[in-house]
């Protein structure tokens, strides 16, 4: 009886270790894009190309992208469709940054 209990305990421990070591899903390309887009927003603020309202709206878009990325990762796998959706959202955000930086509105540079 003790041998069966010992075998069961070892099996449970081994399965728990295997489960704990499952790699988290990654999106390295999207992470690089998010960092680059945040740098572009920061540069726009520093140069006065972005107003406070524009900056706030762009930051909200970036936060939404990050939330959508976290939601895609929540089930342990980022599918091809989820990656495509996230890339499209990042493309739209990038275009919005460009548009806001190149419009006629400017902020007073401190």
N, C-alpha and C positions, 0 to 999 in steps of 0.2 A: 504494500500500500504506500509506503514512504517513497519507494522508487517511482511510482506513477505520479505522485505529487511533485517530486523533484523534477521529473521530465516535463510536467505541465508548467511548472514555474520557469524552467529554462526556456521553454517554447514561448511563453508569454513575454519574457524579458527580451528575447531575440526579436520578436515581432515588434515590440515597443521601440527598440533601438532602430530597427529598419524604418519604422514609421517616422521617428523623430529626425532621421537623416534625409528625408525627402527634400530635394533642393527646391528652394522657392523660385517661382517663375520670375524671369528677368526680361527687361525691355531696354537693353543698353543703347540702342539707337535713339529711342524716344527720350531716354534720360539725357543724352548728349544734346538733343534738340531743345529740350526744356531749359537746360543750362544756358545754351547759346541764346535762346530767345529772351531769357531773363537778363543776360548781359546786354542785349540790344535795347531792352526797355530801360535798363539802368543808364546806358549811354545816352539814350534820348532824353532822359530826365536831366542828366548832367549838362548836356549841350543846350537844353531849353527847347528842343524839338517837340517835347511832349508836355502838355499841360497836366495839372493835377488830376483833372477829371479823366483825361485820356489814359493816364497812368493807372488810375484806379480801375477803369474798365478793362484794360489789358491785363492787369494783375488778376482780376476776377476770372478772365478767360483762362489764364494759366492755371489758376487754382481748380477750375472746373476740369481741365485736362488732367491734372494730377489726380483728382477724385475719380475720374473715369478710368484712369490707369489702375488705381487701387481696386476699383470694382472689378476690372477685368482680371486682376491677379487674385482676387479673393477666393476663387474656386480651385486655385492651385495650378491653373494652366491658362495661358493666354493663347487663344485660338487664332488662326489666320484671319478670320473675319474680325475679331476684336482688334488685332494689330492694324488691319486695314482701316477700321473705323478711327482708331487713335491717330494714325498717320494723317488721315483726312482732316481730323480736328486740328492737329498740329499745323498742317498746311494752311488752314483757314486763319489760325491764330497768327502765323507768320505773315500772311498777307495783311492782316489787320494792323500788325505792328508797322509794316512798311507804309501802309496808307496813312496811319496817324503820324508817323514821323515826317512824312513828306507833304502834309497838308499845310495850309497857310497859318494855322494856329501855332503860336509859340508861347512859352512861359518865360517869365522874367528870370534870367540867370542870376543866381546869388553870388 
